[in-house]
Amino acid sequence: MQRFSVFLLIVFVGNNALAAEDQTARKLSSPISPVVEIEEDVYTFKSADNGAGPMWCYGSTCLVRVGERVFASGLETLENVKPLNNCRWLLFGRGSEGWKLEQVDEKGRTREPCPLVTFSDGRFFLSANPTLVPDLDSGPARPEILEFSAADPKAPYKTILPTWQGTPKFTEHSYRSFAADGPRGEMLLMQNIGMTHSRWAFRDAAGKWSAQGKLAWPWGADYEKPQPIRTCYPTVALKNRAVHFCGVSDIVEPKSAWRAEKFKQTGRKWDYDFRRLFYTWTPEIGKSEFRPWVEIASREETGGWLRPCDLWVDAKGAAHLLWCEKALDERLREKFFPEAKQSRSLEYAVVREGKVASRRTLLIAIEDGPNINPGTGRFHITPDDRLFVLMYVSGTDKDARSFAENRLIEILPDGSVTSPKKVPLETPFTSFFIATPRAGCAPSKTIDIMGLQSGKSGTISYAKIRLEP
C-alpha cells in the first residue's frame, strides 16, 4: 500500500506591501465554527450505464437556494430504455416540511444531469438537453432552458430556446456549462461541439439572447500530432457581463508510446488525458473577445491528472481558482519515469487580468508518508466576501485509524490560510455541489451542499451547514 504525508501549506504570496484594507480585513475576520443543521437523503438512483450520472455536471451545480427554499435537479434512469438517452430530469424542492418531488420530465429523454441557476427575483432555471432521436442510441439534441417560480414550483414551466450563432450540431454529449449573474438577472449557456470548440449564448436582463459566439479550444502545437485541446468539465462564472472559464484537457492520449502502454494494460484503444488546466476570460461577453488561453497547471511530464473544482470572481474582478491534482499515472511510472513520486493535492490560484497573480497548495499528500488524501473542494462565499473552502479528506491518522471527513478552511485577504475545522457531519460528502454564486445564489452564512456521501452508493444527500462565530 502506498503511503502519503500531508501538510497544510500557509503561504504569503504577492507584493511585499499588502494593502492596508486587506490587513484590516484579516484582523477583523472572526473565527467561525461549522454547525450542521440538516443532514438527510434527497433521492436514490440507478446507474444508467451511459457514461454520465447525477454528479457528472460537477462544473456547474444541481442545487440552488432561492430565499428560504432550496431546489435540486435529479436524474432518473428509465426502465427498459437503452443508453445513451435513458434518463429524465427530476425537480425537488425543500421547504419547512422537507424534500418534495415538484416536477418530472414527461416529454423528453436525456443522457446527462440538468444543472440549475437562479435570479434574485425568485425565478430559477433548469438546463435541459433532450434528444431529438429517442429511438436511437445517440444523435442530435436540442438545448432548452426551463423557467420555474420558487413561489409555485409545481406550476407549468416556461420553455426558453437559446439563440445560437449559426446552426450548431448539438448531441447528447453536451459537456455544457450553465452560469448566472443572479443580481443582474442574466445567464450564460455553453455547450460543446465535437472536439474543436464550445458554442455560447448569453441572455440579458431584458430576456433577450443578445450575444452568441464560439470559444475555440487551445491549440496543442507541441503534441506529436498537433490538435485542438478539447477543454471540458469547466467551472464558469458570469459577473457584470465578464465571463471566466477554467477547464481541463480532455483528449485521447496524445503520446503514442504512452497510448501503447495503456492499451497493453487495459485492452482499450482509447484513454483520455485530463492533465492540463486552462483558463480564459472576457471582460464583457458579446463585446470583447475571449482572451488568449492561459495554462494554469500541468501534469504533462508524468501523465498525471487534474480536475477543476471551483471558481469565484471577487469584487475587484480577480478570478480565484480551485482544483485537484494527482502527480502521475502509476500505470506508466515503472517504464517511463520510475523515480517520480506520487502526490495528491488541492491547489489554489488567483488570476488578475489574465495573469496568475499568486498560487499555493492548500493541502498535499506525498508518497511514503501517512496515508491522508485530499479530495475535491468547493468555495463558499459569505455576505461580507469571506472566502472559505469546503473539502473532503480521507486516509489514516498517526495512530493508523481510518477516517473520512469534510473540513473547512478560510483563505484570508492577505493570502494566509486558517487551520482546518472538521465539519461534524454524520457521513462525509465525497463528491458534492453547493449553492454557489456562479449559479446566481446569494452569498450566505449557510452552506447548502448536495451530493454523494461515503458508503451510500446510489443515494444523493443534502446538508445545511451554518457558519457560527
C-alpha positions in Angstrom: 0.0 0.0 0.0 1.3 3.5 -0.9 1.6 5.9 2.0 1.3 9.7 1.8 2.3 12.5 4.0 0.1 15.6 4.4 0.6 19.2 5.4 -1.3 22.4 5.3 0.8 24.9 3.4 0.3 28.5 4.6 1.9 30.9 2.1 2.3 34.6 1.7 2.4 35.5 -1.9 2.3 38.8 -3.8 3.6 42.3 -3.2 5.8 43.0 -0.2 3.4 45.7 0.9 -0.1 44.3 1.4 -3.0 46.7 1.0 -4.0 48.3 4.3 -7.6 47.3 3.7 -6.6 43.7 3.4 -4.6 43.8 6.6 -7.6 45.4 8.3 -10.0 42.8 6.9 -7.7 40.0 8.2 -7.7 41.4 11.7 -11.5 41.8 11.7 -12.2 38.3 10.5 -13.5 36.4 13.5 -13.1 32.6 13.6 -16.2 30.5 12.7 -17.4 27.0 13.5 -19.5 24.9 11.1 -22.7 23.7 12.7 -24.8 21.1 10.9 -28.5 21.9 11.0 -29.8 19.4 8.5 -28.4 16.1 7.0 -30.7 14.0 5.0 -31.3 12.0 1.8 -32.9 13.6 -1.2 -33.4 10.7 -3.7 -32.0 7.4 -4.9 -30.9 6.5 -8.4 -29.7 3.6 -10.5 -26.7 3.6 -12.8 -27.7 4.4 -16.4 -24.6 2.8 -17.9 -24.3 5.7 -20.3 -21.1 7.4 -19.2 -22.8 10.0 -17.1 -24.5 10.1 -13.7 -26.1 12.6 -11.2 -22.7 14.3 -10.4 -21.4 14.3 -14.0 -22.0 18.0 -14.5 -19.9 18.9 -11.4 -18.5 22.1 -13.1 -22.0 23.6 -12.7 -24.4 22.8 -9.9 -27.7 20.9 -9.4 -28.6 22.8 -6.2 -29.7 26.4 -5.7 -31.1 28.4 -2.8 -33.9 30.9 -3.5 -34.7 32.8 -0.4 -35.8 30.3 2.3 -36.1 27.4 -0.1 -33.6 25.2 -1.8 -34.2 23.4 -5.1 -32.4 20.4 -6.6 -32.5 18.7 -10.0 -32.2 15.0 -10.0 -31.6 12.3 -12.6 -33.8 9.2 -13.0 -32.8 6.2 -15.1 -35.7 5.0 -17.1 -36.7 1.3 -17.0 -36.4 -0.7 -20.2 -34.8 2.1 -22.2 -31.4 1.6 -23.8 -28.5 4.0 -23.3 -27.4 6.6 -24.1 -30.6 8.7 -23.7 -32.2 6.7 -21.0 -32.7 9.3 -18.3 -35.0 12.1 -17.4 -34.7 15.1 -15.1 -36.5 15.4 -11.7 -37.1 18.6 -9.8 -37.1 18.6 -6.0 -37.8 21.4 -3.6 -37.2 21.7 0.2 -39.3 23.8 2.5 -40.3 23.6 6.1 -41.7 20.1 5.6 -38.6 18.6 3.9 -37.9 17.5 0.4 -40.7 17.0 -2.1 -40.7 16.0 -5.7 -42.1 19.1 -7.5 -42.0 18.1 -11.2 -40.8 15.3 -13.5 -39.9 15.5 -17.2 -42.8 14.0 -19.0 -41.6 14.9 -22.5 -38.0 14.1 -23.2 -35.1 11.7 -22.7 -31.6 12.8 -22.0 -28.2 11.5 -21.0 -26.7 14.0 -18.6 -27.9 15.7 -15.4 -29.5 19.1 -15.7 -27.8 22.0 -13.9 -29.7 24.9 -12.3 -29.3 28.7 -11.9 -31.4 31.3 -10.2 -32.1 35.0 -10.2 -32.6 37.3 -7.3 -36.3 37.9 -8.2 -37.3 34.4 -7.3 -37.1 32.7 -10.7 -34.9 29.7 -11.2 -33.9 27.8 -14.4 -33.0 24.3 -15.4 -30.8 23.5 -18.4 -32.2 20.5 -20.4 -30.7 18.8 -23.4 -33.4 16.4 -24.7 -32.5 14.1 -27.6 -34.3 14.6 -30.9 -34.0 10.9 -31.8 -35.3 8.9 -28.8 -35.4 5.7 -30.8 -31.6 5.9 -31.5 -28.7 5.3 -29.1 -27.2 8.7 -29.9 -27.7 11.7 -32.2 -28.9 15.3 -32.3 -30.2 17.1 -29.2 -31.8 20.5 -28.6 -30.7 22.7 -25.7 -33.6 24.1 -23.7 -33.9 26.4 -20.6 -36.9 25.7 -18.4 -38.1 28.6 -16.2 -39.7 27.9 -12.8 -41.0 30.1 -10.0 -39.8 29.5 -6.4 -43.2 30.7 -5.2 -45.0 28.0 -7.1 -42.6 25.3 -8.3 -45.4 23.0 -9.4 -46.8 25.5 -11.9 -46.2 24.7 -15.6 -42.7 25.8 -16.6 -41.8 28.1 -19.4 -39.6 26.6 -22.2 -36.9 29.0 -23.5 -34.9 28.2 -26.5 -31.4 29.8 -26.7 -30.4 31.6 -29.9 -27.1 30.4 -31.2 -24.6 31.6 -33.8 -25.2 29.5 -36.9 -26.7 26.0 -36.7 -24.6 24.0 -34.2 -24.9 20.3 -34.3 -25.6 19.5 -30.6 -25.7 15.9 -29.4 -26.4 14.1 -26.1 -22.8 14.6 -25.1 -23.3 18.3 -24.3 -20.4 18.9 -21.7 -22.5 22.0 -21.0 -21.9 24.8 -18.6 -24.7 26.9 -17.1 -23.9 30.1 -15.2 -25.9 33.2 -14.0 -25.5 36.6 -12.6 -28.3 36.5 -10.0 -28.5 40.2 -9.1 -28.5 41.3 -12.7 -30.8 38.6 -13.9 -28.6 37.4 -16.7 -27.4 33.9 -17.8 -24.9 32.1 -20.0 -25.2 28.6 -21.5 -22.1 27.0 -23.1 -22.3 23.6 -24.9 -19.5 21.7 -26.7 -19.4 20.9 -30.4 -17.2 17.8 -31.1 -13.5 18.2 -30.3 -13.0 21.7 -31.6 -14.9 24.3 -29.7 -17.8 25.3 -27.5 -20.8 27.4 -28.5 -22.1 30.0 -26.1 -25.3 32.0 -25.8 -25.9 35.0 -23.5 -29.3 36.1 -22.2 -29.5 39.6 -20.9 -31.7 41.2 -18.2 -34.4 42.1 -20.7 -34.8 38.4 -21.6 -33.1 38.7 -25.0 -30.4 36.4 -26.3 -28.4 39.4 -27.2 -25.0 37.8 -27.9 -23.8 34.5 -29.3 -20.4 33.0 -30.4 -18.0 30.2 -30.1 -15.0 29.5 -27.9 -12.2 27.7 -29.8 -10.1 25.3 -27.7 -6.4 25.9 -27.1 -4.1 24.6 -29.8 -1.8 21.8 -28.9 1.1 22.7 -31.2 3.6 20.7 -29.1 1.9 17.3 -29.4 3.2 14.6 -31.7 0.1 15.3 -33.8 -0.9 19.0 -33.3 -4.6 19.3 -32.5 -7.2 21.3 -30.6 -7.1 20.6 -26.9 -10.8 20.0 -26.0 -11.4 21.6 -22.6 -14.1 20.0 -20.5 -15.7 20.0 -17.1 -15.2 23.7 -16.7 -16.1 26.0 -13.8 -17.6 29.1 -15.4 -18.6 32.4 -13.8 -20.7 35.3 -15.2 -20.4 38.6 -13.3 -21.2 42.1 -14.5 -21.0 40.5 -18.0 -17.4 39.4 -17.6 -17.1 35.7 -18.1 -14.3 33.5 -16.6 -13.8 29.9 -17.8 -11.4 27.2 -16.3 -11.4 23.7 -17.7 -9.2 20.6 -18.1 -7.9 19.0 -21.2 -10.0 16.0 -22.4 -8.5 14.4 -25.5 -7.4 10.9 -26.4 -3.9 10.2 -25.0 -1.6 12.3 -27.4 1.6 10.4 -26.7 1.9 7.3 -28.9 4.3 5.4 -26.5 2.0 6.0 -23.5 -1.1 5.1 -25.5 0.5 1.8 -26.5 1.5 1.0 -22.9 -2.0 1.8 -21.6 -3.5 -0.4 -24.3 -1.2 -3.2 -23.3 -2.5 -2.9 -19.7 -6.2 -2.2 -20.3 -7.0 -3.5 -23.7 -8.8 -0.2 -24.5 -7.9 1.6 -27.7 -8.7 4.9 -26.1 -7.6 6.6 -22.9 -8.4 10.2 -22.2 -5.9 12.8 -21.0 -7.0 15.1 -18.1 -3.7 16.7 -17.1 -3.6 20.3 -18.4 -5.7 23.1 -16.7 -6.6 26.1 -19.0 -8.2 29.5 -18.2 -9.6 32.2 -20.4 -11.9 35.2 -19.8 -13.6 38.2 -21.5 -14.3 41.5 -19.7 -17.6 41.8 -21.5 -19.3 38.9 -23.2 -20.5 39.8 -26.7 -18.5 43.0 -27.0 -15.0 41.7 -26.2 -13.3 38.5 -27.5 -12.2 35.8 -25.1 -8.5 36.5 -24.2 -5.7 34.1 -25.1 -5.7 30.8 -23.2 -3.5 30.6 -20.0 -2.2 27.3 -18.9 -2.7 27.3 -15.1 -1.3 23.9 -14.3 0.1 20.8 -16.0 1.0 17.2 -15.2 2.1 16.5 -18.7 5.5 15.2 -17.9 4.4 12.4 -15.7 0.9 11.7 -17.1 -0.9 12.9 -14.0 -4.5 14.1 -13.5 -6.2 17.4 -12.9 -9.8 18.4 -12.1 -11.3 21.8 -11.8 -13.2 22.2 -8.5 -14.5 25.8 -8.4 -14.1 29.4 -9.5 -15.1 32.7 -7.7 -14.8 36.3 -9.0 -14.2 38.8 -6.2 -15.4 42.4 -6.0 -12.2 43.6 -7.8 -12.7 41.2 -10.8 -10.0 38.7 -9.8 -10.7 35.1 -10.5 -10.0 32.6 -7.7 -9.4 29.1 -9.0 -9.6 25.8 -7.1 -8.5 22.4 -8.5 -7.3 18.9 -7.6 -4.0 17.4 -8.8 -2.5 13.9 -9.0 1.1 13.9 -9.9 1.5 10.8 -12.1 -0.2 7.9 -13.8 1.0 4.8 -12.0 0.5 2.6 -15.0 3.3 4.5 -16.7 5.7 5.0 -13.9 7.8 1.9 -14.0 8.6 2.2 -17.7 8.7 6.0 -18.3 9.5 7.8 -15.0 10.5 5.3 -12.3 12.0 7.9 -10.0 8.9 10.1 -9.9 7.0 10.3 -6.6 3.2 10.3 -6.4 1.3 13.1 -4.7 -2.3 14.3 -4.4 -3.1 17.9 -3.7 -5.8 20.6 -3.6 -4.5 23.7 -5.4 -5.5 27.4 -5.4 -4.6 30.4 -7.6 -5.6 34.0 -8.2 -5.8 35.3 -11.7 -6.0 39.1 -12.4 -6.4 40.4 -16.0 -5.5 37.1 -17.4 -2.2 36.7 -15.4 -1.6 34.4 -12.5 -1.0 36.8 -9.5 -0.5 34.1 -6.9 -0.8 30.4 -6.4 -0.5 28.0 -3.5 -1.0 24.4 -2.4 -3.8 24.2 0.2 -3.3 20.6 1.1 -0.9 17.9 -0.2 -0.3 14.2 0.4 3.1 12.9 -0.6 4.2 9.3 -1.1 5.9 7.4 1.7 4.2 9.3 4.5 1.0 8.8 6.5 -2.0 7.9 4.2 -4.0 11.0 4.2 -5.5 12.1 0.9 -7.2 15.5 0.0 -10.2 15.1 -2.2 -12.4 17.6 -4.0 -13.2 21.1 -2.7 -15.6 23.9 -3.2 -15.6 27.6 -2.5 -18.2 29.2 -0.1 -18.7 32.9 0.0 -20.3 34.8 2.9 -22.2 38.2 2.5 -19.0 40.0 3.7 -17.0 38.3 1.0 -15.1 35.9 3.2 -13.7 33.1 1.2 -14.0 29.5 2.6 -13.0 26.2 1.1 -15.0 23.1 1.9 -13.1 19.9 1.2 -13.1 16.1 1.5 -10.2 14.4 3.2 -9.7 10.7 3.9 -7.0 8.2 5.0 -5.4 7.0 8.2 -4.2 9.2 11.1 -0.9 8.9 13.1 -2.4 6.0 15.1 -3.3 4.1 11.9 -7.0 4.7 12.4 -9.1 5.2 9.2 -11.0 8.4 8.8 -13.0 10.3 6.2 -14.4 13.8 6.8 -15.2 17.2 5.4 -13.1 20.1 6.5 -13.5 23.8 6.3 -10.7 26.4 5.9 -10.7 30.1 5.2 -8.4 31.9 2.7 -7.7 35.3 4.3 -7.3 38.5 2.3 -3.5 38.6 2.9 -3.2 35.1 1.3 -2.8 33.1 4.5 -4.9 30.1 5.3 -6.6 29.2 8.6 -6.3 25.9 10.3 -8.9 23.3 9.1 -12.0 22.7 11.1 -13.9 19.4 10.8 -17.5 19.7 9.7 -19.4 17.5 12.2 -21.5 15.5 9.6 -22.6 12.0 10.4 -21.4 10.9 7.0 -19.0 13.0 4.9 -19.6 14.1 1.3 -17.1 12.6 -1.1 -18.4 14.5 -4.2 -20.8 17.4 -3.9 -22.4 20.5 -5.4 -23.1 23.7 -3.3 -25.5 26.6 -3.8 -22.9 28.9 -5.5 -22.8 32.5 -6.7 -21.8 31.0 -10.1 -25.4 29.8 -10.3 -26.8 33.1 -9.2 -27.2 32.2 -5.5 -26.6 35.0 -3.0 -23.6 34.8 -0.7 -24.7 33.3 2.6 -23.7 32.4 6.2 -25.2 29.0 5.4 -23.6 26.3 3.2 -26.1 24.2 1.2 -24.4 21.0 0.0 -25.7 18.1 -2.0 -24.0 15.0 -3.5 -22.6 11.6 -2.7 -21.8 10.6 0.9 -19.2 8.0 1.8 -20.6 4.4 1.7 -24.0 5.5 0.4 -23.9 4.3 -3.2 -27.0 5.2 -5.2 -28.2 8.0 -2.9 -28.0 11.7 -3.3 -28.0 13.5 0.1 -28.2 17.1 1.3 -26.9 19.0 4.3 -27.3 22.5 5.6 -24.3 23.9 7.5 -24.5 27.2 9.4 -21.3 29.2 9.9 -21.4 30.3 13.5 -19.0 32.7 15.3 
